[in-house]
């Protein structure tokens, strides 16, 4: 896990931006749903990185 707070916040921000872009750029139903789910997963990982306190 990333212990440096600045690096953790930067990684969380990048993951959240990529997640939003993937959700916005999803087009067709089949592939779009897969891309949307990957974007949602990246959003959740970004939020988890942001809110997790390092040991």
HTML snippet that shows the backbone in 3Dmol.js (N, CA, C, O; Angstrom):
<script src="https://3Dmol.org/build/3Dmol-min.js"></script>
<div id="view" style="width:600px;height:400px;position:relative"></div>
<script>
const pdb = `
ATOM      1  N   UNK A   1       0.842  -1.178   0.000  1.00  0.00           N
ATOM      2  CA  UNK A   1       0.000   0.000   0.000  1.00  0.00           C
ATOM      3  C   UNK A   1       0.887   1.242   0.000  1.00  0.00           C
ATOM      4  O   UNK A   1       2.003   1.223   0.520  1.00  0.00           O
ATOM      5  N   UNK A   2       0.385   2.293  -0.577  1.00  0.00           N
ATOM      6  CA  UNK A   2       1.131   3.544  -0.659  1.00  0.00           C
ATOM      7  C   UNK A   2       1.025   4.262   0.681  1.00  0.00           C
ATOM      8  O   UNK A   2      -0.074   4.546   1.156  1.00  0.00           O
ATOM      9  N   UNK A   3       2.175   4.554   1.287  1.00  0.00           N
ATOM     10  CA  UNK A   3       2.174   5.219   2.593  1.00  0.00           C
ATOM     11  C   UNK A   3       2.263   6.737   2.466  1.00  0.00           C
ATOM     12  O   UNK A   3       1.791   7.462   3.342  1.00  0.00           O
ATOM     13  N   UNK A   4       2.864   7.218   1.384  1.00  0.00           N
ATOM     14  CA  UNK A   4       3.001   8.648   1.172  1.00  0.00           C
ATOM     15  C   UNK A   4       1.638   9.242   0.820  1.00  0.00           C
ATOM     16  O   UNK A   4       1.004   8.822  -0.148  1.00  0.00           O
ATOM     17  N   UNK A   5       1.197  10.213   1.604  1.00  0.00           N
ATOM     18  CA  UNK A   5      -0.151  10.760   1.427  1.00  0.00           C
ATOM     19  C   UNK A   5      -0.304  11.468   0.084  1.00  0.00           C
ATOM     20  O   UNK A   5      -1.341  11.343  -0.567  1.00  0.00           O
ATOM     21  N   UNK A   6       0.714  12.207  -0.332  1.00  0.00           N
ATOM     22  CA  UNK A   6       0.636  12.921  -1.603  1.00  0.00           C
ATOM     23  C   UNK A   6       0.555  11.952  -2.770  1.00  0.00           C
ATOM     24  O   UNK A   6      -0.238  12.156  -3.689  1.00  0.00           O
ATOM     25  N   UNK A   7       1.360  10.908  -2.746  1.00  0.00           N
ATOM     26  CA  UNK A   7       1.332   9.909  -3.817  1.00  0.00           C
ATOM     27  C   UNK A   7       0.000   9.168  -3.817  1.00  0.00           C
ATOM     28  O   UNK A   7      -0.546   8.867  -4.879  1.00  0.00           O
ATOM     29  N   UNK A   8      -0.522   8.873  -2.633  1.00  0.00           N
ATOM     30  CA  UNK A   8      -1.801   8.176  -2.535  1.00  0.00           C
ATOM     31  C   UNK A   8      -2.935   9.033  -3.095  1.00  0.00           C
ATOM     32  O   UNK A   8      -3.806   8.532  -3.806  1.00  0.00           O
ATOM     33  N   UNK A   9      -2.920  10.323  -2.771  1.00  0.00           N
ATOM     34  CA  UNK A   9      -3.953  11.221  -3.299  1.00  0.00           C
ATOM     35  C   UNK A   9      -3.826  11.386  -4.806  1.00  0.00           C
ATOM     36  O   UNK A   9      -4.829  11.435  -5.517  1.00  0.00           O
ATOM     37  N   UNK A  10      -2.593  11.471  -5.291  1.00  0.00           N
ATOM     38  CA  UNK A  10      -2.387  11.593  -6.738  1.00  0.00           C
ATOM     39  C   UNK A  10      -2.883  10.353  -7.460  1.00  0.00           C
ATOM     40  O   UNK A  10      -3.542  10.457  -8.495  1.00  0.00           O
ATOM     41  N   UNK A  11      -2.570   9.179  -6.922  1.00  0.00           N
ATOM     42  CA  UNK A  11      -3.029   7.927  -7.533  1.00  0.00           C
ATOM     43  C   UNK A  11      -4.550   7.847  -7.501  1.00  0.00           C
ATOM     44  O   UNK A  11      -5.169   7.411  -8.472  1.00  0.00           O
ATOM     45  N   UNK A  12      -5.153   8.263  -6.399  1.00  0.00           N
ATOM     46  CA  UNK A  12      -6.613   8.244  -6.290  1.00  0.00           C
ATOM     47  C   UNK A  12      -7.240   9.189  -7.307  1.00  0.00           C
ATOM     48  O   UNK A  12      -8.244   8.850  -7.934  1.00  0.00           O
ATOM     49  N   UNK A  13      -6.657  10.367  -7.472  1.00  0.00           N
ATOM     50  CA  UNK A  13      -7.187  11.333  -8.430  1.00  0.00           C
ATOM     51  C   UNK A  13      -7.086  10.806  -9.858  1.00  0.00           C
ATOM     52  O   UNK A  13      -8.032  10.931 -10.636  1.00  0.00           O
ATOM     53  N   UNK A  14      -5.947  10.221 -10.204  1.00  0.00           N
ATOM     54  CA  UNK A  14      -5.769   9.667 -11.551  1.00  0.00           C
ATOM     55  C   UNK A  14      -6.771   8.548 -11.801  1.00  0.00           C
ATOM     56  O   UNK A  14      -7.391   8.500 -12.864  1.00  0.00           O
ATOM     57  N   UNK A  15      -6.937   7.650 -10.834  1.00  0.00           N
ATOM     58  CA  UNK A  15      -7.887   6.554 -11.005  1.00  0.00           C
ATOM     59  C   UNK A  15      -9.316   7.063 -11.143  1.00  0.00           C
ATOM     60  O   UNK A  15     -10.095   6.523 -11.929  1.00  0.00           O
ATOM     61  N   UNK A  16      -9.663   8.093 -10.389  1.00  0.00           N
ATOM     62  CA  UNK A  16     -11.017   8.625 -10.470  1.00  0.00           C
ATOM     63  C   UNK A  16     -11.263   9.309 -11.813  1.00  0.00           C
ATOM     64  O   UNK A  16     -12.341   9.170 -12.390  1.00  0.00           O
ATOM     65  N   UNK A  17     -10.272  10.043 -12.313  1.00  0.00           N
ATOM     66  CA  UNK A  17     -10.423  10.708 -13.610  1.00  0.00           C
ATOM     67  C   UNK A  17     -10.542   9.680 -14.724  1.00  0.00           C
ATOM     68  O   UNK A  17     -11.387   9.817 -15.609  1.00  0.00           O
ATOM     69  N   UNK A  18      -9.696   8.646 -14.688  1.00  0.00           N
ATOM     70  CA  UNK A  18      -9.778   7.587 -15.697  1.00  0.00           C
ATOM     71  C   UNK A  18     -11.128   6.880 -15.607  1.00  0.00           C
ATOM     72  O   UNK A  18     -11.723   6.547 -16.632  1.00  0.00           O
ATOM     73  N   UNK A  19     -11.607   6.654 -14.403  1.00  0.00           N
ATOM     74  CA  UNK A  19     -12.912   6.023 -14.225  1.00  0.00           C
ATOM     75  C   UNK A  19     -14.039   6.852 -14.815  1.00  0.00           C
ATOM     76  O   UNK A  19     -14.926   6.314 -15.477  1.00  0.00           O
ATOM     77  N   UNK A  20     -14.011   8.155 -14.581  1.00  0.00           N
ATOM     78  CA  UNK A  20     -15.037   9.038 -15.140  1.00  0.00           C
ATOM     79  C   UNK A  20     -14.965   9.039 -16.662  1.00  0.00           C
ATOM     80  O   UNK A  20     -15.995   8.968 -17.333  1.00  0.00           O
ATOM     81  N   UNK A  21     -13.749   9.119 -17.213  1.00  0.00           N
ATOM     82  CA  UNK A  21     -13.600   9.102 -18.670  1.00  0.00           C
ATOM     83  C   UNK A  21     -14.123   7.804 -19.268  1.00  0.00           C
ATOM     84  O   UNK A  21     -14.790   7.822 -20.303  1.00  0.00           O
ATOM     85  N   UNK A  22     -13.827   6.683 -18.628  1.00  0.00           N
ATOM     86  CA  UNK A  22     -14.327   5.411 -19.138  1.00  0.00           C
ATOM     87  C   UNK A  22     -15.850   5.358 -19.095  1.00  0.00           C
ATOM     88  O   UNK A  22     -16.482   4.834 -20.012  1.00  0.00           O
ATOM     89  N   UNK A  23     -16.440   5.899 -18.031  1.00  0.00           N
ATOM     90  CA  UNK A  23     -17.897   5.894 -17.939  1.00  0.00           C
ATOM     91  C   UNK A  23     -18.521   6.810 -18.988  1.00  0.00           C
ATOM     92  O   UNK A  23     -19.568   6.486 -19.548  1.00  0.00           O
ATOM     93  N   UNK A  24     -17.893   7.943 -19.254  1.00  0.00           N
ATOM     94  CA  UNK A  24     -18.448   8.878 -20.230  1.00  0.00           C
ATOM     95  C   UNK A  24     -18.263   8.400 -21.666  1.00  0.00           C
ATOM     96  O   UNK A  24     -19.084   8.710 -22.530  1.00  0.00           O
ATOM     97  N   UNK A  25     -17.196   7.651 -21.932  1.00  0.00           N
ATOM     98  CA  UNK A  25     -16.897   7.231 -23.297  1.00  0.00           C
ATOM     99  C   UNK A  25     -17.491   5.875 -23.662  1.00  0.00           C
ATOM    100  O   UNK A  25     -17.271   5.390 -24.772  1.00  0.00           O
ATOM    101  N   UNK A  26     -18.235   5.258 -22.758  1.00  0.00           N
ATOM    102  CA  UNK A  26     -18.839   3.964 -23.087  1.00  0.00           C
ATOM    103  C   UNK A  26     -19.934   4.174 -24.133  1.00  0.00           C
ATOM    104  O   UNK A  26     -20.770   5.068 -23.998  1.00  0.00           O
ATOM    105  N   UNK A  27     -19.919   3.335 -25.185  1.00  0.00           N
ATOM    106  CA  UNK A  27     -20.820   3.573 -26.317  1.00  0.00           C
ATOM    107  C   UNK A  27     -21.883   2.487 -26.452  1.00  0.00           C
ATOM    108  O   UNK A  27     -23.028   2.705 -26.056  1.00  0.00           O
ATOM    109  N   UNK A  28     -21.542   1.343 -26.992  1.00  0.00           N
ATOM    110  CA  UNK A  28     -22.546   0.310 -27.241  1.00  0.00           C
ATOM    111  C   UNK A  28     -22.918  -0.403 -25.947  1.00  0.00           C
ATOM    112  O   UNK A  28     -22.225  -0.274 -24.938  1.00  0.00           O
ATOM    113  N   UNK A  29     -23.998  -1.142 -25.981  1.00  0.00           N
ATOM    114  CA  UNK A  29     -24.531  -1.752 -24.767  1.00  0.00           C
ATOM    115  C   UNK A  29     -23.581  -2.800 -24.198  1.00  0.00           C
ATOM    116  O   UNK A  29     -23.256  -2.749 -23.012  1.00  0.00           O
ATOM    117  N   UNK A  30     -23.133  -3.741 -25.008  1.00  0.00           N
ATOM    118  CA  UNK A  30     -22.285  -4.828 -24.507  1.00  0.00           C
ATOM    119  C   UNK A  30     -20.931  -4.344 -24.032  1.00  0.00           C
ATOM    120  O   UNK A  30     -20.558  -4.545 -22.876  1.00  0.00           O
ATOM    121  N   UNK A  31     -20.198  -3.707 -24.928  1.00  0.00           N
ATOM    122  CA  UNK A  31     -18.870  -3.211 -24.582  1.00  0.00           C
ATOM    123  C   UNK A  31     -18.989  -2.022 -23.638  1.00  0.00           C
ATOM    124  O   UNK A  31     -18.165  -1.851 -22.740  1.00  0.00           O
ATOM    125  N   UNK A  32     -20.008  -1.205 -23.841  1.00  0.00           N
ATOM    126  CA  UNK A  32     -20.207  -0.043 -22.979  1.00  0.00           C
ATOM    127  C   UNK A  32     -20.445  -0.432 -21.532  1.00  0.00           C
ATOM    128  O   UNK A  32     -19.957   0.234 -20.619  1.00  0.00           O
ATOM    129  N   UNK A  33     -21.187  -1.503 -21.318  1.00  0.00           N
ATOM    130  CA  UNK A  33     -21.432  -1.967 -19.956  1.00  0.00           C
ATOM    131  C   UNK A  33     -20.137  -2.443 -19.307  1.00  0.00           C
ATOM    132  O   UNK A  33     -19.888  -2.170 -18.133  1.00  0.00           O
ATOM    133  N   UNK A  34     -19.320  -3.151 -20.068  1.00  0.00           N
ATOM    134  CA  UNK A  34     -18.032  -3.617 -19.549  1.00  0.00           C
ATOM    135  C   UNK A  34     -17.131  -2.434 -19.203  1.00  0.00           C
ATOM    136  O   UNK A  34     -16.520  -2.408 -18.135  1.00  0.00           O
ATOM    137  N   UNK A  35     -17.049  -1.459 -20.102  1.00  0.00           N
ATOM    138  CA  UNK A  35     -16.222  -0.276 -19.857  1.00  0.00           C
ATOM    139  C   UNK A  35     -16.772   0.513 -18.676  1.00  0.00           C
ATOM    140  O   UNK A  35     -16.004   1.027 -17.862  1.00  0.00           O
ATOM    141  N   UNK A  36     -18.090   0.613 -18.574  1.00  0.00           N
ATOM    142  CA  UNK A  36     -18.708   1.311 -17.449  1.00  0.00           C
ATOM    143  C   UNK A  36     -18.357   0.632 -16.127  1.00  0.00           C
ATOM    144  O   UNK A  36     -18.043   1.307 -15.147  1.00  0.00           O
ATOM    145  N   UNK A  37     -18.407  -0.697 -16.096  1.00  0.00           N
ATOM    146  CA  UNK A  37     -18.076  -1.428 -14.869  1.00  0.00           C
ATOM    147  C   UNK A  37     -16.608  -1.267 -14.503  1.00  0.00           C
ATOM    148  O   UNK A  37     -16.278  -1.141 -13.324  1.00  0.00           O
ATOM    149  N   UNK A  38     -15.721  -1.271 -15.497  1.00  0.00           N
ATOM    150  CA  UNK A  38     -14.297  -1.041 -15.224  1.00  0.00           C
ATOM    151  C   UNK A  38     -14.105   0.367 -14.673  1.00  0.00           C
ATOM    152  O   UNK A  38     -13.335   0.566 -13.733  1.00  0.00           O
ATOM    153  N   UNK A  39     -14.796   1.340 -15.247  1.00  0.00           N
ATOM    154  CA  UNK A  39     -14.722   2.709 -14.743  1.00  0.00           C
ATOM    155  C   UNK A  39     -15.233   2.819 -13.319  1.00  0.00           C
ATOM    156  O   UNK A  39     -14.649   3.518 -12.491  1.00  0.00           O
ATOM    157  N   UNK A  40     -16.320   2.130 -13.041  1.00  0.00           N
ATOM    158  CA  UNK A  40     -16.871   2.132 -11.687  1.00  0.00           C
ATOM    159  C   UNK A  40     -15.903   1.486 -10.701  1.00  0.00           C
ATOM    160  O   UNK A  40     -15.733   1.972  -9.583  1.00  0.00           O
ATOM    161  N   UNK A  41     -15.274   0.401 -11.113  1.00  0.00           N
ATOM    162  CA  UNK A  41     -14.284  -0.259 -10.266  1.00  0.00           C
ATOM    163  C   UNK A  41     -13.106   0.665  -9.987  1.00  0.00           C
ATOM    164  O   UNK A  41     -12.624   0.730  -8.856  1.00  0.00           O
ATOM    165  N   UNK A  42     -12.638   1.381 -11.011  1.00  0.00           N
ATOM    166  CA  UNK A  42     -11.540   2.326 -10.804  1.00  0.00           C
ATOM    167  C   UNK A  42     -11.952   3.449  -9.863  1.00  0.00           C
ATOM    168  O   UNK A  42     -11.145   3.900  -9.050  1.00  0.00           O
ATOM    169  N   UNK A  43     -13.182   3.901  -9.960  1.00  0.00           N
ATOM    170  CA  UNK A  43     -13.685   4.916  -9.035  1.00  0.00           C
ATOM    171  C   UNK A  43     -13.638   4.411  -7.592  1.00  0.00           C
ATOM    172  O   UNK A  43     -13.197   5.124  -6.691  1.00  0.00           O
ATOM    173  N   UNK A  44     -14.092   3.191  -7.388  1.00  0.00           N
ATOM    174  CA  UNK A  44     -14.105   2.627  -6.033  1.00  0.00           C
ATOM    175  C   UNK A  44     -12.692   2.444  -5.491  1.00  0.00           C
ATOM    176  O   UNK A  44     -12.443   2.701  -4.313  1.00  0.00           O
ATOM    177  N   UNK A  45     -11.768   2.004  -6.336  1.00  0.00           N
ATOM    178  CA  UNK A  45     -10.373   1.859  -5.904  1.00  0.00           C
ATOM    179  C   UNK A  45      -9.793   3.223  -5.559  1.00  0.00           C
ATOM    180  O   UNK A  45      -9.084   3.363  -4.562  1.00  0.00           O
ATOM    181  N   UNK A  46     -10.086   4.221  -6.369  1.00  0.00           N
ATOM    182  CA  UNK A  46      -9.609   5.575  -6.078  1.00  0.00           C
ATOM    183  C   UNK A  46     -10.146   6.100  -4.764  1.00  0.00           C
ATOM    184  O   UNK A  46      -9.408   6.709  -3.989  1.00  0.00           O
ATOM    185  N   UNK A  47     -11.422   5.872  -4.504  1.00  0.00           N
ATOM    186  CA  UNK A  47     -12.002   6.302  -3.230  1.00  0.00           C
ATOM    187  C   UNK A  47     -11.403   5.543  -2.054  1.00  0.00           C
ATOM    188  O   UNK A  47     -11.164   6.122  -0.995  1.00  0.00           O
ATOM    189  N   UNK A  48     -11.161   4.255  -2.237  1.00  0.00           N
ATOM    190  CA  UNK A  48     -10.566   3.461  -1.163  1.00  0.00           C
ATOM    191  C   UNK A  48      -9.154   3.944  -0.862  1.00  0.00           C
ATOM    192  O   UNK A  48      -8.758   4.005   0.301  1.00  0.00           O
ATOM    193  N   UNK A  49      -8.393   4.288  -1.893  1.00  0.00           N
ATOM    194  CA  UNK A  49      -7.044   4.811  -1.667  1.00  0.00           C
ATOM    195  C   UNK A  49      -7.090   6.145  -0.940  1.00  0.00           C
ATOM    196  O   UNK A  49      -6.253   6.417  -0.079  1.00  0.00           O
ATOM    197  N   UNK A  50      -8.050   6.965  -1.279  1.00  0.00           N
ATOM    198  CA  UNK A  50      -8.148   8.286  -0.670  1.00  0.00           C
ATOM    199  C   UNK A  50      -8.528   8.200   0.805  1.00  0.00           C
ATOM    200  O   UNK A  50      -7.998   8.962   1.614  1.00  0.00           O
ATOM    201  N   UNK A  51      -9.418   7.308   1.170  1.00  0.00           N
ATOM    202  CA  UNK A  51      -9.936   7.268   2.530  1.00  0.00           C
ATOM    203  C   UNK A  51      -9.208   6.299   3.445  1.00  0.00           C
ATOM    204  O   UNK A  51      -9.456   6.296   4.651  1.00  0.00           O
ATOM    205  N   UNK A  52      -8.320   5.481   2.909  1.00  0.00           N
ATOM    206  CA  UNK A  52      -7.623   4.498   3.744  1.00  0.00           C
ATOM    207  C   UNK A  52      -6.493   5.181   4.499  1.00  0.00           C
ATOM    208  O   UNK A  52      -5.695   5.907   3.906  1.00  0.00           O
ATOM    209  N   UNK A  53      -6.424   4.952   5.797  1.00  0.00           N
ATOM    210  CA  UNK A  53      -5.322   5.471   6.606  1.00  0.00           C
ATOM    211  C   UNK A  53      -4.196   4.456   6.613  1.00  0.00           C
ATOM    212  O   UNK A  53      -4.426   3.287   6.923  1.00  0.00           O
ATOM    213  N   UNK A  54      -2.972   4.877   6.276  1.00  0.00           N
ATOM    214  CA  UNK A  54      -1.864   3.917   6.278  1.00  0.00           C
ATOM    215  C   UNK A  54      -1.533   3.469   7.696  1.00  0.00           C
ATOM    216  O   UNK A  54      -1.713   4.228   8.648  1.00  0.00           O
ATOM    217  N   UNK A  55      -1.048   2.227   7.839  1.00  0.00           N
ATOM    218  CA  UNK A  55      -0.722   1.728   9.189  1.00  0.00           C
ATOM    219  C   UNK A  55       0.485   2.403   9.787  1.00  0.00           C
ATOM    220  O   UNK A  55       0.874   2.087  10.911  1.00  0.00           O
TER     221      UNK A  55
END
`;
const viewer = $3Dmol.createViewer("view");
viewer.addModel(pdb, "pdb");
viewer.setStyle({}, {cartoon: {color: "spectrum"}});
viewer.zoomTo();
viewer.render();
</script>
